Amino acid sequence: MFHFAGPGQNQSLAPPTFLLTGIPGLEGHRVWVSALFCSLYAFALLGNSAVLVVIVKDQGLRKPMYLFLSMLAVSELGVSLSTLPTVLGVFLFGAREIGLDACLAQMFLLHSFTIIDSGVLWAMALDRFVAIYNPLQYTTILTNFRITMMGIGIAARSVLLMAPLPALLKRLPYLQSNLLAHPYCLHPNLIHLPCADTAVNSRLGLFVFLCSFGLDSACIAVSYAMILKTVLSKAFKEGRLRALNTCISHICAVVAYYVPMTSVSMAHRFGKDTSPLLHSVMAHIYLLVPPVVNPVIYSIKTKEIRRAFGRLFSPRQL
């Protein structure tokens, strides 16, 4: 819903402020909600940091699959750290106000890291295809240099796509006080607050969505179609199952990332009459589920990661 200033209404010269919102209907349970969010953030930060440390320290994990996993851990840490101050500020201390510049900076960081997440998941799908299609030349094709260039390209794409959005939002007029739907700043939420037409901002946001998440999800789908074709061409059932088993962790990570993200985006665009509680729950699932579950998925399903944790915390263990 757009808000338009009345014909005689003057905008205040003071910079606008935004009011962050917790979970509607649970204001009376702030202690329990705060404990839950503190636990989830602690698990996300510790889990992804542990995966990153293990990959950096263990020479046996200097392989393409684990280098991409380290990139995913970095981007998940970025997502968690970019929202942690305002989310815990709202739930722990009731600190709801945030300035325009801080809100736009948080929006830029949050969306940039989520776009990096998406790009890394696509790169990991490509990694699985190369490992299954041509295992003998796997490390020859995905060299450290090429992996580094892919990582730089994914990060550069994220920054270039996101850079215009804060600038376009900042030039628009706002009311003196603006209510946000979440305890952090999202672009789909912010474009409904200015006292002006935001059609350009909405179209650019859709363009960024299609050029990042839309393109990446299409590339992931193509990669898995090619993986499935390659697996089905294998003569032995054991070989097929072994090849598919190497993809399970990545498939779980893709589902944990894309399902909440797509649901939140569609709810903001088309679900204006949906319950605020549902919006809030979906947004927090989108925010916290991938950083929390990815370390668990890869620790449980990847034998090399489990062994590396054993070597790190129990040096005498072989």
C-alpha positions as CSV (number, residue, x, y, z in Angstrom):
1,M,0.0,0.0,0.0
2,F,1.4,3.4,-1.0
3,H,1.1,6.5,1.3
4,F,0.6,9.9,-0.3
5,A,1.1,13.2,1.4
6,G,-2.0,15.4,1.5
7,P,-1.9,18.6,-0.6
8,G,-1.2,20.8,2.3
9,Q,1.1,18.5,4.3
10,N,4.8,19.5,4.6
11,Q,7.5,17.0,5.1
12,S,9.6,17.5,8.2
13,L,13.2,18.5,7.7
14,A,14.2,16.1,10.4
15,P,15.4,12.7,9.0
16,P,12.7,10.0,9.2
17,T,12.8,7.2,11.6
18,F,11.6,3.7,11.3
19,L,9.9,1.6,14.0
20,L,10.9,-2.1,14.0
21,T,8.3,-4.7,14.8
22,G,8.7,-8.0,16.8
23,I,6.2,-10.9,16.4
24,P,2.6,-9.6,16.6
25,G,0.6,-11.3,19.4
26,L,3.7,-12.5,21.4
27,E,4.6,-9.2,23.1
28,G,3.7,-10.7,26.5
29,H,6.2,-13.6,26.0
30,R,9.2,-11.4,25.3
31,V,11.5,-13.4,27.6
32,W,10.8,-16.7,25.9
33,V,11.0,-15.2,22.4
34,S,14.3,-13.5,23.3
35,A,15.7,-16.7,24.6
36,L,14.7,-18.5,21.4
37,F,16.3,-15.9,19.2
38,C,19.5,-15.7,21.2
39,S,19.8,-19.5,21.0
40,L,19.2,-19.5,17.2
41,Y,21.7,-16.7,16.6
42,A,24.3,-18.4,18.8
43,F,23.8,-21.7,17.0
44,A,24.0,-20.1,13.6
45,L,27.2,-18.1,14.4
46,L,28.9,-20.9,16.2
47,G,27.9,-23.6,13.7
48,N,29.0,-21.6,10.6
49,S,32.2,-20.4,12.3
50,A,33.1,-24.0,13.3
51,V,32.6,-25.2,9.7
52,L,34.7,-22.3,8.4
53,V,37.5,-23.0,10.9
54,V,37.5,-26.7,10.2
55,I,37.8,-26.1,6.4
56,V,40.6,-23.5,6.8
57,K,42.6,-25.6,9.3
58,D,42.2,-29.1,7.8
59,Q,44.5,-29.6,4.7
60,G,42.4,-32.6,3.7
61,L,39.4,-30.3,3.0
62,R,41.1,-28.1,0.5
63,K,38.8,-29.5,-2.2
64,P,36.3,-27.6,-4.4
65,M,33.3,-28.9,-2.6
66,Y,34.6,-27.7,0.8
67,L,35.9,-24.4,-0.6
68,F,32.4,-23.6,-1.8
69,L,31.0,-24.7,1.6
70,S,33.4,-22.2,3.3
71,M,31.9,-19.5,1.0
72,L,28.4,-20.5,2.1
73,A,29.4,-20.3,5.7
74,V,30.8,-16.8,5.3
75,S,27.7,-15.6,3.6
76,E,25.5,-17.2,6.3
77,L,27.6,-15.4,8.9
78,G,27.1,-12.2,7.0
79,V,23.3,-12.7,7.0
80,S,23.2,-13.4,10.7
81,L,25.5,-10.5,11.8
82,S,23.7,-8.0,9.6
83,T,20.4,-8.5,11.4
84,L,21.5,-9.6,14.9
85,P,21.8,-6.0,16.4
86,T,18.3,-4.9,15.5
87,V,16.5,-8.3,16.1
88,L,18.0,-8.8,19.5
89,G,17.6,-5.1,20.3
90,V,13.9,-5.4,19.7
91,F,13.4,-8.6,21.6
92,L,15.8,-8.0,24.5
93,F,15.6,-4.3,25.1
94,G,12.5,-3.1,23.2
95,A,14.8,-0.8,21.1
96,R,12.5,-0.3,18.1
97,E,13.8,2.9,16.4
98,I,16.2,2.9,13.5
99,G,17.3,5.8,11.3
100,L,17.0,5.9,7.6
101,D,20.7,5.5,6.8
102,A,21.1,2.6,9.3
103,C,18.0,0.9,7.9
104,L,19.2,1.3,4.3
105,A,22.7,0.0,5.3
106,Q,21.1,-3.0,6.9
107,M,18.9,-3.7,3.9
108,F,21.9,-3.5,1.6
109,L,24.0,-5.9,3.7
110,L,21.2,-8.4,4.3
111,H,20.1,-8.6,0.7
112,S,23.7,-8.6,-0.6
113,F,24.6,-11.6,1.6
114,T,21.4,-13.4,0.6
115,I,22.3,-12.9,-3.1
116,I,25.7,-14.3,-2.4
117,D,24.1,-17.3,-0.7
118,S,22.1,-17.9,-3.8
119,G,25.1,-17.6,-6.1
120,V,27.2,-20.0,-3.9
121,L,24.4,-22.5,-4.0
122,W,24.4,-22.4,-7.8
123,A,28.2,-22.8,-7.8
124,M,27.8,-25.8,-5.5
125,A,25.3,-27.4,-7.9
126,L,27.9,-26.9,-10.7
127,D,30.5,-28.5,-8.5
128,R,28.3,-31.5,-7.9
129,F,27.7,-31.8,-11.7
130,V,31.4,-31.7,-12.5
131,A,32.2,-34.2,-9.8
132,I,29.6,-36.7,-11.1
133,Y,30.1,-36.1,-14.9
134,N,33.9,-36.1,-15.0
135,P,35.3,-37.2,-11.6
136,L,38.8,-37.9,-13.0
137,Q,39.3,-34.3,-14.0
138,Y,37.2,-32.8,-11.1
139,T,40.1,-30.9,-9.5
140,T,41.7,-30.1,-12.8
141,I,38.5,-28.3,-14.0
142,L,37.7,-26.6,-10.6
143,T,41.1,-25.2,-9.7
144,N,41.6,-23.0,-6.8
145,F,42.1,-20.0,-9.1
146,R,38.8,-20.6,-10.9
147,I,36.9,-21.1,-7.6
148,T,38.4,-17.8,-6.3
149,M,37.3,-16.0,-9.5
150,M,33.8,-17.5,-9.1
151,G,33.6,-16.3,-5.5
152,I,34.8,-12.8,-6.5
153,G,32.2,-12.8,-9.4
154,I,29.4,-13.8,-7.1
155,A,30.3,-11.1,-4.5
156,A,30.7,-8.4,-7.3
157,R,27.3,-9.3,-8.8
158,S,25.6,-9.0,-5.4
159,V,27.1,-5.5,-4.8
160,L,26.4,-4.2,-8.3
161,L,22.8,-5.4,-8.2
162,M,22.1,-4.0,-4.8
163,A,23.9,-0.7,-5.0
164,P,21.1,1.3,-6.8
165,L,18.4,0.2,-4.4
166,P,19.4,2.2,-1.2
167,A,20.2,5.3,-3.4
168,L,16.7,5.2,-5.0
169,L,15.0,4.7,-1.6
170,K,16.9,7.5,0.1
171,R,15.8,10.1,-2.4
172,L,12.1,9.5,-1.7
173,P,10.0,11.4,0.9
174,Y,8.9,9.6,4.0
175,L,6.6,10.3,6.9
176,Q,8.4,11.3,10.1
177,S,7.6,7.9,11.6
178,N,7.3,4.7,9.6
179,L,6.3,1.3,10.8
180,L,8.2,-1.7,9.5
181,A,6.8,-5.3,9.5
182,H,9.9,-6.9,10.9
183,P,12.7,-6.3,13.4
184,Y,15.0,-5.7,10.4
185,C,14.9,-3.8,7.1
186,L,13.8,-5.6,3.9
187,H,13.4,-3.9,0.5
188,P,9.9,-5.4,-0.2
189,N,8.8,-3.8,3.1
190,L,10.5,-0.4,2.6
191,I,9.2,0.3,-0.9
192,H,5.6,0.6,0.6
193,L,6.6,3.4,3.0
194,P,7.6,6.5,0.9
195,C,5.0,9.2,0.3
196,A,5.5,8.9,-3.4
197,D,5.2,6.6,-6.4
198,T,7.6,3.7,-6.0
199,A,6.9,1.9,-9.3
200,V,10.6,2.3,-10.4
201,N,11.9,0.9,-7.1
202,S,9.4,-2.0,-7.3
203,R,10.4,-2.8,-10.9
204,L,14.1,-2.6,-10.1
205,G,13.6,-4.9,-7.1
206,L,11.9,-7.4,-9.4
207,F,14.8,-7.1,-11.8
208,V,17.3,-7.8,-9.0
209,F,15.2,-10.8,-7.9
210,L,15.1,-12.3,-11.4
211,C,18.9,-11.6,-12.1
212,S,19.9,-13.3,-8.8
213,F,17.5,-15.7,-7.3
214,G,15.6,-16.4,-10.5
215,L,18.7,-17.0,-12.6
216,D,20.4,-19.0,-9.9
217,S,17.4,-21.2,-9.3
218,A,17.1,-21.9,-13.1
219,C,20.9,-22.8,-13.2
220,I,20.5,-25.1,-10.2
221,A,17.5,-26.8,-11.9
222,V,19.5,-27.3,-15.2
223,S,22.5,-28.6,-13.2
224,Y,20.4,-31.2,-11.5
225,A,18.7,-32.2,-14.7
226,M,22.2,-32.8,-16.1
227,I,23.2,-34.6,-12.9
228,L,20.1,-36.9,-13.2
229,K,20.8,-37.6,-16.8
230,T,24.4,-38.5,-16.0
231,V,23.4,-40.7,-13.0
232,L,20.8,-42.6,-15.0
233,S,23.4,-43.5,-17.6
234,K,25.5,-45.3,-15.0
235,A,25.3,-49.1,-15.4
236,F,25.3,-50.1,-11.8
237,K,22.6,-49.2,-9.2
238,E,25.3,-48.9,-6.5
239,G,27.0,-46.2,-8.6
240,R,23.8,-44.3,-9.1
241,L,23.0,-44.3,-5.4
242,R,26.5,-43.3,-4.4
243,A,26.5,-40.4,-6.9
244,L,23.1,-39.2,-5.7
245,N,24.1,-39.4,-2.1
246,T,26.8,-36.8,-2.7
247,C,24.0,-34.3,-3.6
248,I,21.7,-34.8,-0.7
249,S,23.3,-32.2,1.5
250,H,23.2,-29.6,-1.2
251,I,19.6,-30.4,-2.1
252,C,18.6,-29.9,1.6
253,A,20.5,-26.6,1.7
254,V,18.7,-25.4,-1.5
255,V,15.3,-26.3,-0.2
256,A,16.0,-24.7,3.2
257,Y,17.1,-21.5,1.4
258,Y,14.7,-21.0,-1.5
259,V,11.4,-22.1,0.0
260,P,11.4,-19.5,2.8
261,M,12.9,-16.8,0.6
262,T,10.4,-17.2,-2.2
263,S,7.5,-17.4,0.3
264,V,8.5,-14.1,2.0
265,S,8.9,-12.3,-1.3
266,M,5.6,-13.5,-2.7
267,A,3.8,-12.7,0.6
268,H,5.1,-9.1,0.5
269,R,4.1,-8.7,-3.2
270,F,0.8,-10.5,-3.3
271,G,-0.3,-11.3,0.2
272,K,-1.2,-7.9,1.6
273,D,-4.3,-9.2,3.3
274,T,-2.4,-12.1,5.0
275,S,-2.2,-12.2,8.8
276,P,0.7,-10.1,10.1
277,L,1.7,-13.0,12.4
278,L,2.1,-15.3,9.3
279,H,4.2,-12.6,7.6
280,S,6.4,-12.3,10.7
281,V,6.9,-16.0,11.2
282,M,7.8,-16.5,7.5
283,A,10.2,-13.7,7.6
284,H,12.0,-15.1,10.7
285,I,12.1,-18.6,9.1
286,Y,13.7,-17.0,6.0
287,L,16.2,-15.2,8.2
288,L,17.3,-17.9,10.6
289,V,16.5,-21.4,9.1
290,P,19.3,-21.5,6.4
291,P,22.2,-20.3,8.8
292,V,21.0,-22.7,11.5
293,V,20.4,-25.9,9.4
294,N,23.2,-25.7,6.9
295,P,26.0,-26.5,9.4
296,V,23.8,-29.4,10.8
297,I,23.1,-30.8,7.3
298,Y,26.8,-30.8,6.2
299,S,28.0,-32.1,9.6
300,I,25.6,-35.0,9.6
301,K,25.7,-35.9,5.9
302,T,29.4,-35.3,5.1
303,K,31.8,-37.8,6.5
304,E,34.9,-35.7,5.8
305,I,33.5,-32.8,7.8
306,R,32.7,-35.1,10.8
307,R,36.2,-36.5,10.7
308,A,37.7,-33.0,10.5
309,F,35.7,-31.9,13.6
310,G,37.1,-35.0,15.3
311,R,40.7,-34.1,14.4
312,L,40.1,-30.5,15.4
313,F,38.6,-31.1,18.9
314,S,40.4,-34.4,19.5
315,P,43.9,-34.1,18.1
316,R,44.9,-37.6,19.0
317,Q,41.9,-39.0,17.1
318,L,42.8,-40.4,13.6
